[in-house]
Amino acid sequence: MLERPLLIAWHGRTGTSAALAQAAKDGAGERAVLMEAHAVMPEHLLEAEGYLFVCPENLASMSGEMKEMFDRCYYPVLGRIEGRPFATMIAAGSDGEGAQRQLDRIAQGWRLKRVAEPVIVNTQAQTPEEILASKTVPEERLGEARELGAGLAEGLAQGIF
């Protein structure tokens, strides 16, 4: 594992979160570690210098598997990662604000420092069929994710955050 990398922790079911997380990893290059939320353990958070959390909004909250990652890791790292930088990307069918609020509250509890504006990718999926369908993320939004990953990794490397 890299010495104190950017950890990109993600969860998704229909492709949007996976595509955004991979694009961010592509932008960050070898300075980032990409991990699915179910695999993230407290030691991964402790080893990382900064974080990018990527997940879908499900029923006006973050996805259950992402929440489970935070539940599993919250107390073991509490008081040990304060001040580290973070950013978020939310895949949403409508507004994404519920998931964003949850992530912000968890980050506040850990005393993390937001270093980039939240990114919410709204797929406009409203019917059960649209919600469950595999998604293709527009290149413009993938470019935004690559830039975010590159900016986070460079900011960490330069000691800006």
N, C-alpha and C positions, 0 to 999 in steps of 0.2 A: 504494500500500500504506500501511496505517496506520503511524504512527511507533511502533515497538517493540510490536507486538501480541502477543496470546496466539496461538500457533500450535497448531491442532488438526490433527494428522497422523493419518490413518486408513487402514485397508485392511479389506476384507471381501468376501465372496462371496455371502452368503445374506440380507443385509439387516439383521442385528442391529447390526454395527459401524457401518454407514452411518446407521442410525436414531439410535444413541447419539451419534455424532459430530455429526449435524445438530441434535439436541436440545441438546447442549452449546453449539453455535454459536448457536442461538436464544436460549439463556440469556445468553450473553456479548454478543450483539448485535454492533454495529459494532466492538467492541474486539477481535474475534477474526478470524482468517483460517482458513478450513477448506480443507485440501489433502489430496488423495489421496497416499498414501505414494510412489507412483511419480513424482510431480511435485516432491516435496520435494528441494531441493538445499541444499548447505551454506550458501549465502547466506540462505536462508529461516530456517534455524536461528539464524544470526548476527543477523538483523534482528528476531527475536522476543525478547520479554522473558521469556516463560514458555511452557510446553508442556503439551499434553494429548495423550497417545498412546493411540489406540484401535485395537484389532485383535482378530481371533479367535485362539483357541488351535487349532492344527492338529497332531495327532499329538504332543501334550504339549509343544508349543513355539509361539512366536509364528508367525504366518503368514509364508511365505517372502518375500512382497513387502514386508512391514514390516521384516523382517530385512535385506532388500536395501537399504532406505532407510538403515538404520543402518550397514550395510557401506559404502555409498557416501559417507556424510556423516561417519563417525566421526572419521577422522584429520584431515580439513580443519578441523574445529571443535575438536579436542582442545586443551584449555588456553585456549580462547577464550570458553567459555560457563559456566565454573565458577560455582556458587552460584545459578544461575537455578532458579526453581521449576518443578516438574513434577507431573503426576498421570497416572493410567492408568485405562483402562476395558478390560476383556477380555470378549469374547463367547466362551462355552465351552459345550460339550455335556455336560461332566461337572464338572471342578473348576477349570480355568483356572490352576492354580498353576504349571505349567511355564512358560507364557507370562509370567506375572507375575514369576517368578524371573529369566527372561532380561531382561525390561525393567529390572528393578531392578539387575541387574549392569551393564548398559550405562549406565544413569543414574549408577551409582556410579563407573564409569570416567570419565565426563564430569564428575563431581563436582557433579551436579545436586542440588537440595534438594527432597525430597518434601514437599508441602504439604497433601496430602489422602490419606486412606486409599484403598487400591486398591478399585476397583469391579469386581466380577466378576458378569456376568449369565449365569447358568446356564440354558440352554435345555432341558436334559435330553434332547437329541437323541442317540440311541444307535445306531439302525439306519442303514445307508447311505442309505435313503430320507429319514429324518428329518434326518440331517446335511446332505444336499444340498438339502433343501427351503428355499424362501424362508421367512423368519421374520417374525413380528409381535412387536414388543417391547411388553410390558404398559405401560400408561400410567404406572403407579407408577415403573417403572424409567426411562422417558423423563423423568419429572419429576425423578428423582434426577440424571440427566445434565444437565438444564437448570439445576438448582441448582448442580451442580459447575461448569459453564461460567460461570454468573453469579458464583459465589464466586471463581473464579480471576481472572476479568476485573476484578472489583471490588478484589480483593487487590492486583493489579498496579497498578491505577489509584491506589489509596490509598498505595502504597508499603509495604504490610504485609509482602510477601514479599521 
